[in-house]
């Protein structure tokens, strides 16, 4: 009898919990309907543990509402990148539980919400980039990439934004991934002008753009073909390594860039810059030496090495000037090297040609 009483009590607790959960979901839905998504999310987070013992249909109701709440926060640019990820996870749970129950109540709506949210976040990343919020733009682009890894352009945008944010660790991570998947970036950009801001935004597809135009939000649709970005990926990766003072990796990648395009002037100039940065580091090391006999010997070796590195930059700058005779960056750098190495004849000849 006692055992039966315990069983009845157990099921009574489950029933009470289910009713309490349903009431709280209703409260959360009411808050969401009033635009109070943060308050709704607080309720859902508190009651989520109770959903474990619910039916698949109830789980679907719960996670569809949670996805909508998180999506609303992301669209309002409230911790957009993180809430986008959490919303996509909630919608994925809807797909899971509705597939298990065989009752597809929200699957179509959840799928549409995901597509809408992706488009919104992509546009948010573009807006952040244009506003100079490069770190935020990178985070949003990377979140979109994690959601849909087939759309590799978002990873490229995350890398580009990271470069602008001077977040070279993230840039290296993203560009290395792009190299690994052999990203080229060939494709098409679907753009239209925002009637309110008068700025051009990029859309994930022609249909998404057409929908925005039909809603009266955009005008002047424009489509642009995108050439290969393989050189850009490798050049920016090399630059990121250069900024991290990993000269060996930077040099290897710049050499690869020059294999892809032997006439890429910036790569020649950056290779020279790389050598000059190595020279600068050795000069700093020399400046910290003392006056003991051992350190004076070290001085001679370091000084010779410094000059050798400076000389190794000359061919790159000459090549850059052969391709672009009026390139001022290459000219100034080469004049500086000639002066530092006492190469007077070369210095005068270059100076007179300006």
N, C-alpha and C positions, 0 to 999 in steps of 0.2 A: 504493500500500500504506500509506503514511504517512497519507494522507487518511482511508482506511478505519479506521485505528487511532484517529485522533482522533474519528471519529464514534462508534466503539464506546466510547471513554473517556467521551464526552459522555453517552451513554445510560446508562453504568454509574454516572456521578455522579448522574443523575436517579433511578435505581433505588435507590442507596444513600440518597439524600436522602429518598425516599419511605418507605423502611423506618424511617429515623431519626425521621421525622415521625410515623409511626404509633406507634412506641414511646413517643414523648413525649406523644402524645395519650392513649395508654393510661395513662401515668403521671398526666397531668392528670385523667383520668376517675377514677382510683383516689383521688386526693387529694380531688376533689369529693365522691365517695361517702362519704369519711370526714369530710366537713364542713369540709375545709381549702380553702375556696374562694380565699383570697388566694394560697396557694402554687400552686394549680391555674392561676390567672390569670397568674401570673408565667411559668409554663411556656408557656402559650398565646401570650402576648405575644412571647416569645422565638422561637417557631416559626412565627408567622403568615406571615412572608415566604416560608416554604417552601411554603405552600399555593397560591401563585400558579400553579404548574405542575401541580397535582394535578387529578384528575378532578372533575367537578361533584358527583358522589356523595360524594367525600372532603371537598370543600369544605362540603357540607351537614352532614356529620358534625361537622366542625371548628366551624362557626359555631353549630350547635345546642348543642354543649357550652359554647362560649364564652357564648352567651346565657344558658344555665342558671347558669353560674358567676356572671356579672354580676348576674343576677336574684337569686340567693341573697344576694349582698352587699347589694343594694338593700333586700331584705326585712329583712335584719339591721340596716338603717339605717347601713350603712357607705358614706359618700359617696353617699347614696341617690339624690339628684337626678341626679348625673352618671352613676352606674352604671345607672340606669334608662334613660337616653338611649343609652348604649353597648350595653346589652342589647337594646333595641328595634332598634338598627341591625344587631346580629348576627342577630336573628330575621328581619329583612327580607332579609338575605343568604341565609338558609335558603330563603325563598320564591323568591328570584331563581334560585338554583342548582338547586333542585328543579323549578322550572318549565322551566329549560333542559334538564335531564336527562330530564324526564318521569317521574321516580321520586319519588313523594311520600311519603317515609319519615317526615319530621318536621313537615310543614306543619301538620297538625291540632294536634299538640302545641305547636308554636311559637305558633300563633294563640291557643290556650288560655292559654299562659304569658303572652302579652302582656296579655290581658284580666285575668288574675289579678294581674299586676304593676301594672297601672294602678289596679286597685281598692286594692291594698296601698299604693301611693304616695299615692293620694287620702286614704285613712284616715290615713296618716303625716302628711300636710300638716295634716289636722284636729287630730291629736294634738299636733303641734308648736305650732299656733295656740293650743290650749287650755293648753299648757304655757308660753306666752309666748315661744316661739322663732319670732318672726314672720318673720325673715329666712329661716330654713330652710324655714318653711311656704311662703313666697312662691316660693322656688326650686323646691320640689317641684311646686307647683301650675302654675308656668309650664312646667316640663318636661313635665307631663302634657298641657298645652294644645298644646305643640309636636308632641307625638306624635299627638294627635287634635284638630285645630283645629275640628272640628264641635262639640266639647264646650266651648263658650265659657265655661261657668260656672267652669272652672278658671282662665281668664284673669282673670275677675272676682275670684276668691279670691286670686290672686296679687297683684292690685292692692290689695285690702283689707289683705292681710298686709303689703304694702310700706308702706302708710300707717301701720300700727301700728308698723312698724320704723323709721319716720321716714326711709325711703329714698324721698325724693320724686322723684328722677330716674326710678327704676324705676316708681313709681306713675304718673307722668305718661306714661311710655312705654306702660304697660298700659292706662290709661284712655283715652288717645288712640286706641289700637287698637280698644278697645271702642266708642268713638264712631264710628270709621270703618266698622265692620261693623254699625252700628246695633243694638247689643246692647240687649235689653230685660230679659232674665233671667226672663221668664215661664216657669214650669215646675213641677216637683214634686220634693220632697226625699224620698228613701227612707231612713228611719232605723230603727235598732234599738239596744237597750241591750246593751253589752258586759257579760257576766256577771262577768268578772273585775274590771274597773275601775269598773263601775256607771255608766259614762258613755255618752252617746248618740253613735253614729258614723253617718256618712252613707255610703250605698252608691251605686254608679254605676247600678244598675238593681234592679228587684224580684227578678230571678233571683239576682243576687249576694247580696242580703240573705237570700233564702230558703235559699241554699246555706250561708251562715254560721249560720243558725238551725238547719238540719238537722244541722250538725256539732256542735251543742250549745254554740257559742261566744257566741251572741246570743239575746236574748229581747225581748219587748215591741215588736214592729214598729209603726212609726208613719209615716204618710204626710202630708206637709204641702205645701199649694199655695203657690207663691212668686209674689208680685205683681211688677209691673214695677219694675226697678231703674234706669231711665233717669235719674231725678232723683238717685239716689245716685251714679251714675257721674259725672254732671256736677258735682254739688256737691263730691265728693271731688277731682275734677280741678281745680276752681277753688281748693279749699283747698290743694292741692299747689303750684299756681302761686303762691298767696299766700305760702306758706312759703318759696318760692324768690325772693320779692320781685319777681315778675313781675306787677305790679299790673294792667297793661293787659289781659293775657290773663285774669287772674282775674276782673276786672270784667265782661268780655264774657261769660264762662261763667256767672257768677252772674245776669246779666240774662237769659240763656237759661233758667236754672233757674226764675226768676220768671215767665217766659212759660209754662213747663210747669205751674207751680203758683203762682199769685199769692198764695196764702195760706201759703206755706212760710216760717215764722217764722225758722228758722235762716239762711235765705239773706239776709233783711233784716239780721239781726244781723251776719252775716259781711261783708256789704257795708259796714256801718258800721265794723266792725273793720278792713277793708281801708283805709278812709279815714283812720282813726286811726293805722294803721301808716305811711301816707304822711306824715301830720302829724308823727309821731315822727322819721322820717328827715330831714324838713326842720328839725325842732328840733335834731337832732344836727348838721346842717350849720351852723345858726346858732351853736351853741355853739363851733364851731371857727373862727369869724370873728375877725379882729383888730380894731383900733380905728382903722385908716386911714379917710380920707374915702370912698374907693371901697368899702371893706368896710362902712362904715356905711350907704351907699346900698343896698348889696346886702342888708344886714340888714333895712331897711324893706320891700323887695320880698318877701324870703323870709318875713318875719313876717306880711305881709298875705296871702300865699299860704297860709301855715300856717292862719290863721284861716278863710280861705275853704274850705279842705279840711275843717276841723272842722265848719263850717256845713253842708257837703254831706252829712254823716253824719246830721244831725238827722232828715230825712224818713224815712230807713230805720228809725231807732229808734222814731219815732212810729208808723209802720206796724206794727212788731213789737208795740208796746204796745197798739195798737188791736185786734190779733188775740189777744194774750195780755196783758191788763192787769197780771197779777201776775208777769210775767217779770223776775226780779231782774237778770239780765245786761243786759237792755236798759235797765232803770231806772238802774242804776249808771252805765252808759256815758253815758246822756243827761244825768244830773246832772253828771258830770265835764265834759262839753262845755259845759253852761250855765255852770258855774263858771269854766272857762277863758276864756269869751267875755264874762264879766261880765253874763250875762243873768239878773239877779237875780230879776225877776218870774217868769220861766219856771221858774227853779230852785226858788223858794219854792212855786209852785203844784204842781209835781211832787212836792216833798218832803211837802207837806201831804196829798197824795192817797194816800200810802203807808200 
